[in-house]
Amino acid sequence: MSAASSPWGRRQTFLLAALLAEVALFSAISPEFRSPDVLLDQSRFWVEIGILAPFTMMVIVARGIDLSVASILALTGVSIVRLHAEAGVPIAWAALLGLCLGAVAGALNGALIVAARIPDLVVTLATMAIYRGLAQAVAQSRVYSNLPAGYRWLGEGFLFGVLPAPWAVLVVSWVVAYLLLHHSTIGRFIFAVGASPRAARLAGVPAARTRVVLYALSGLSAALAAILYTARSNAARSDDATGFELAAIACAVLGGASVSGGRGSAPGLFLAVLAIGVLRSGLILTGVPELYQHMATDAILIAMAALNER
């Protein structure tokens, strides 16, 4: 069966087993890890990556790469908060405008790739710097804070007094990503373009339009993550989310997306996000320095990328 028609397989079973092994290991090592309250609170810090990762994976499945998502997140974050703080725009309208900005920034990536026929890596590497520079221009070296309580609830609040509010947004985004990739026309187009762009065009697949839509969705996910990020931190800075693009790519590759395109699984991606999130939370709670946390994640990324290409 193709990756398009088989969202669950050996990779997903392996990731589920690895996730359970992580939980068992860290539960034995750290008493704090055994506290559901502590774990749920820790989960807030990787929800934004969990929102970015599914749409980053879709781009990779279609033989693309998006290195600009973290910069779009920072740009939309400071734009939302400054619109509210200085222009007096109601925070709900500012957030809506931020979502539009993210989608436009992503669509611009796709349009440049398609119209100018510039490789995805080159375009998004350039826009990564451009969007980060625009974020600095909007922020003007300032840190905007003191956001409304209702807005902050999205990042700090709880549903039913137990579940962190960001998880509601995360779950909805995962459901949308799953349906788009495995149960929609655009999902079939994504796998077709990734498997063979030339064959997809000959078969009548709108490859160019699919790419633009994919990058627009990626930008939209970055803007959505920006809302949660600024709500959680009660602030917006131009250097927010530095490195998030690499974490999202790591989750996509670990989840089974092939960097050669044509392969990927939404359930595998979700398990990968949980596995990396639990790994980082466990390393934090056991006192492992941040440097070694990143080294562990990067080592896993290299190993799984090599495995994917076999």
C-alpha positions as CSV (number, residue, x, y, z in Angstrom):
1,M,0.0,0.0,0.0
2,S,1.1,3.5,-0.6
3,A,1.9,6.0,2.1
4,A,-1.2,7.9,0.9
5,S,-3.6,5.0,1.6
6,S,-1.8,3.5,4.7
7,P,-1.5,6.1,7.5
8,W,-0.6,3.3,10.0
9,G,2.3,0.9,9.6
10,R,5.5,-0.4,11.2
11,R,6.8,3.1,11.7
12,Q,3.8,4.2,13.7
13,T,3.9,1.0,15.8
14,F,7.6,1.7,16.5
15,L,6.9,5.3,17.5
16,L,4.1,4.2,19.8
17,A,6.4,1.6,21.5
18,A,9.2,4.3,21.8
19,L,6.7,6.7,23.4
20,L,5.6,4.1,25.9
21,A,9.3,3.2,26.7
22,E,10.1,6.9,27.3
23,V,7.2,7.2,29.7
24,A,8.3,4.1,31.6
25,L,11.9,5.2,31.7
26,F,11.4,8.8,32.9
27,S,8.7,7.6,35.3
28,A,11.3,5.4,37.0
29,I,14.0,8.1,37.1
30,S,12.0,11.2,38.0
31,P,9.2,11.4,40.6
32,E,8.1,14.7,39.0
33,F,7.6,13.0,35.7
34,R,4.9,10.8,37.4
35,S,2.8,13.9,38.2
36,P,0.1,14.5,35.5
37,D,-0.1,18.1,36.5
38,V,3.6,18.7,35.9
39,L,3.5,16.8,32.6
40,L,0.5,18.7,31.3
41,D,2.1,22.0,32.3
42,Q,5.3,21.0,30.5
43,S,3.3,20.2,27.4
44,R,2.5,23.9,26.9
45,F,6.1,24.5,25.8
46,W,5.9,22.2,22.7
47,V,2.3,22.7,21.6
48,E,3.4,25.4,19.1
49,I,5.8,23.0,17.4
50,G,3.0,20.4,17.4
51,I,0.9,22.9,15.4
52,L,3.7,23.7,12.9
53,A,4.8,20.1,12.3
54,P,1.8,18.6,10.4
55,F,1.9,21.4,7.8
56,T,5.6,21.3,7.6
57,M,5.3,17.6,6.9
58,M,2.8,18.2,4.1
59,V,5.3,20.5,2.4
60,I,8.1,17.8,2.8
61,V,5.8,15.1,1.4
62,A,5.3,17.3,-1.7
63,R,9.1,17.5,-2.1
64,G,9.4,21.0,-0.5
65,I,10.9,22.5,2.6
66,D,9.8,25.5,4.6
67,L,12.5,27.1,6.7
68,S,10.5,30.3,7.3
69,V,7.8,29.2,9.7
70,A,9.5,30.4,12.8
71,S,10.1,33.8,11.3
72,I,6.5,34.0,10.2
73,L,5.5,33.1,13.8
74,A,7.6,35.9,15.2
75,L,6.4,38.4,12.6
76,T,2.7,37.6,13.1
77,G,3.2,37.6,16.9
78,V,4.7,41.0,17.2
79,S,2.2,42.3,14.6
80,I,-0.8,41.1,16.6
81,V,0.4,42.4,19.9
82,R,1.5,45.8,18.4
83,L,-1.8,46.3,16.6
84,H,-3.6,45.8,19.9
85,A,-1.1,47.8,22.1
86,E,-0.5,50.8,19.9
87,A,-3.2,50.9,17.2
88,G,-6.0,50.0,19.7
89,V,-7.3,47.2,17.5
90,P,-9.4,44.7,19.6
91,I,-7.3,41.7,20.3
92,A,-9.7,39.3,18.5
93,W,-9.5,41.4,15.3
94,A,-5.7,41.7,15.7
95,A,-5.4,37.9,15.9
96,L,-7.6,37.5,12.8
97,L,-5.4,39.9,10.9
98,G,-2.4,38.0,12.1
99,L,-3.8,34.7,10.7
100,C,-4.3,36.5,7.4
101,L,-0.7,37.8,7.5
102,G,0.7,34.4,8.1
103,A,-1.3,32.8,5.2
104,V,-0.2,35.6,2.9
105,A,3.5,35.3,3.9
106,G,3.3,31.5,3.3
107,A,1.5,31.9,0.0
108,L,4.2,34.4,-1.1
109,N,6.8,31.6,-0.5
110,G,4.8,29.3,-2.7
111,A,4.3,31.9,-5.4
112,L,8.0,32.7,-5.6
113,I,8.8,29.0,-5.8
114,V,6.3,28.3,-8.6
115,A,6.5,31.6,-10.6
116,A,10.3,32.2,-10.4
117,R,11.1,28.4,-10.4
118,I,13.5,29.0,-7.5
119,P,14.2,25.9,-5.3
120,D,12.1,25.7,-2.1
121,L,15.3,25.7,0.1
122,V,16.6,28.9,-1.5
123,V,13.3,30.8,-1.3
124,T,12.4,29.9,2.3
125,L,16.0,30.4,3.5
126,A,15.8,33.9,2.1
127,T,12.3,34.6,3.5
128,M,13.4,33.2,6.8
129,A,15.8,36.2,7.1
130,I,13.4,38.7,5.5
131,Y,10.4,37.8,7.7
132,R,12.7,37.9,10.8
133,G,14.0,41.3,9.7
134,L,10.4,42.5,9.3
135,A,9.6,41.2,12.8
136,Q,12.5,43.3,14.1
137,A,11.2,46.4,12.2
138,V,7.7,45.9,13.6
139,A,8.9,45.3,17.1
140,Q,11.4,48.2,17.0
141,S,13.6,46.5,19.6
142,R,10.7,46.5,22.1
143,V,9.0,43.7,24.0
144,Y,5.2,44.1,24.0
145,S,3.4,42.6,27.0
146,N,0.4,43.0,29.3
147,L,-2.1,41.3,27.0
148,P,-5.8,40.9,27.9
149,A,-6.7,38.1,30.3
150,G,-9.1,36.5,27.8
151,Y,-6.3,36.3,25.2
152,R,-3.8,35.0,27.7
153,W,-6.2,32.2,28.7
154,L,-5.5,30.6,25.3
155,G,-2.0,29.9,26.4
156,E,-2.3,29.8,30.2
157,G,-5.8,28.5,30.9
158,F,-7.3,25.1,31.5
159,L,-10.3,23.3,29.9
160,F,-12.5,21.8,32.6
161,G,-9.9,22.7,35.1
162,V,-7.6,19.9,33.9
163,L,-6.5,20.1,30.3
164,P,-4.3,23.0,29.1
165,A,-6.3,25.2,26.8
166,P,-3.6,25.1,24.0
167,W,-4.3,21.4,23.6
168,A,-7.8,22.1,22.2
169,V,-6.2,24.1,19.4
170,L,-3.6,21.4,18.9
171,V,-6.1,18.6,18.6
172,V,-8.3,20.6,16.2
173,S,-5.2,21.3,14.0
174,W,-4.2,17.7,14.1
175,V,-7.7,16.5,13.0
176,V,-7.7,19.1,10.2
177,A,-4.2,17.9,9.1
178,Y,-5.2,14.3,9.1
179,L,-8.3,14.9,7.1
180,L,-6.5,17.1,4.6
181,L,-3.6,14.6,4.1
182,H,-5.5,11.3,4.1
183,H,-9.1,12.0,3.2
184,S,-9.2,14.9,0.7
185,T,-8.4,15.8,-2.9
186,I,-5.5,18.1,-1.9
187,G,-4.1,15.2,0.1
188,R,-4.0,13.0,-3.1
189,F,-2.4,15.9,-5.0
190,I,0.3,16.2,-2.3
191,F,1.3,12.6,-2.5
192,A,1.1,12.7,-6.3
193,V,3.4,15.8,-6.6
194,G,5.8,14.3,-4.1
195,A,6.0,10.9,-5.8
196,S,6.6,12.4,-9.3
197,P,6.0,16.1,-10.1
198,R,6.2,15.4,-13.9
199,A,3.8,12.4,-13.8
200,A,1.5,14.5,-11.6
201,R,1.4,17.3,-14.1
202,L,0.8,14.9,-17.0
203,A,-2.1,13.4,-15.0
204,G,-3.7,16.8,-14.7
205,V,-2.8,17.4,-11.0
206,P,-2.5,21.2,-10.4
207,A,1.0,21.0,-9.1
208,A,1.7,24.7,-9.0
209,R,-1.6,25.6,-7.2
210,T,-1.1,22.7,-4.7
211,R,2.4,24.1,-3.8
212,V,1.0,27.6,-3.2
213,V,-1.8,26.2,-1.1
214,L,0.6,24.1,0.9
215,Y,2.9,27.0,1.8
216,A,-0.2,29.2,2.6
217,L,-1.3,26.5,5.1
218,S,2.2,26.4,6.5
219,G,2.1,30.1,7.0
220,L,-1.3,29.9,8.5
221,S,-0.2,27.3,11.0
222,A,2.7,29.6,12.0
223,A,0.3,32.4,12.7
224,L,-1.9,30.1,14.8
225,A,1.1,29.0,16.7
226,A,2.0,32.7,17.2
227,I,-1.3,33.3,18.9
228,L,-0.7,30.5,21.4
229,Y,3.0,31.5,21.9
230,T,2.2,35.1,22.7
231,A,-0.7,34.2,24.9
232,R,1.4,31.7,26.8
233,S,4.3,34.1,27.3
234,N,2.2,37.2,27.7
235,A,4.7,39.0,25.4
236,A,5.9,39.3,21.8
237,R,9.5,39.7,20.7
238,S,11.2,39.7,17.3
239,D,13.4,36.7,18.2
240,D,10.5,34.5,19.4
241,A,10.5,30.9,18.3
242,T,14.1,30.8,17.0
243,G,14.8,27.2,15.9
244,F,11.2,26.1,15.8
245,E,11.5,25.4,12.1
246,L,14.2,22.7,12.7
247,A,12.1,21.1,15.5
248,A,9.1,20.9,13.2
249,I,11.2,19.3,10.4
250,A,12.6,16.9,13.0
251,C,9.1,15.8,14.0
252,A,8.1,15.4,10.3
253,V,11.1,13.2,9.5
254,L,10.8,11.2,12.7
255,G,7.1,10.7,11.9
256,G,8.0,9.1,8.5
257,A,8.1,11.9,6.0
258,S,10.7,11.2,3.3
259,V,12.9,14.2,2.4
260,S,12.7,12.8,-1.2
261,G,8.9,13.3,-1.1
262,G,6.0,11.1,-1.7
263,R,5.8,9.5,1.8
264,G,4.3,10.7,5.0
265,S,1.8,9.8,7.7
266,A,-0.3,12.1,9.9
267,P,-0.6,9.5,12.7
268,G,3.2,9.0,12.5
269,L,3.7,12.7,12.8
270,F,1.5,13.0,15.8
271,L,3.3,10.2,17.6
272,A,6.6,11.8,16.7
273,V,5.5,15.1,18.2
274,L,4.5,13.3,21.4
275,A,7.7,11.3,21.5
276,I,9.9,14.4,21.1
277,G,7.8,16.4,23.6
278,V,8.0,13.6,26.2
279,L,11.7,13.2,25.6
280,R,12.4,16.9,26.1
281,S,10.1,17.1,29.2
282,G,11.8,14.0,30.6
283,L,15.3,15.4,30.0
284,I,14.3,18.8,31.6
285,L,12.7,17.1,34.7
286,T,15.8,14.9,35.1
287,G,18.1,18.0,35.0
288,V,19.8,17.3,31.6
289,P,21.4,20.6,30.3
290,E,19.7,22.2,27.3
291,L,22.7,21.6,25.1
292,Y,22.4,17.8,25.5
293,Q,18.7,17.9,25.0
294,H,19.2,19.4,21.5
295,M,22.0,16.9,20.8
296,A,19.7,14.0,21.7
297,T,16.9,15.3,19.4
298,D,19.4,16.0,16.5
299,A,20.9,12.5,16.8
300,I,17.4,11.0,16.5
301,L,16.7,13.2,13.5
302,I,19.8,12.0,11.6
303,A,19.1,8.3,12.4
304,M,15.5,8.5,11.3
305,A,16.3,10.4,8.2
306,A,18.8,7.7,7.2
307,L,16.2,5.1,7.9
308,N,13.5,6.8,5.9
309,E,15.7,6.9,2.7
310,R,16.5,3.1,2.8
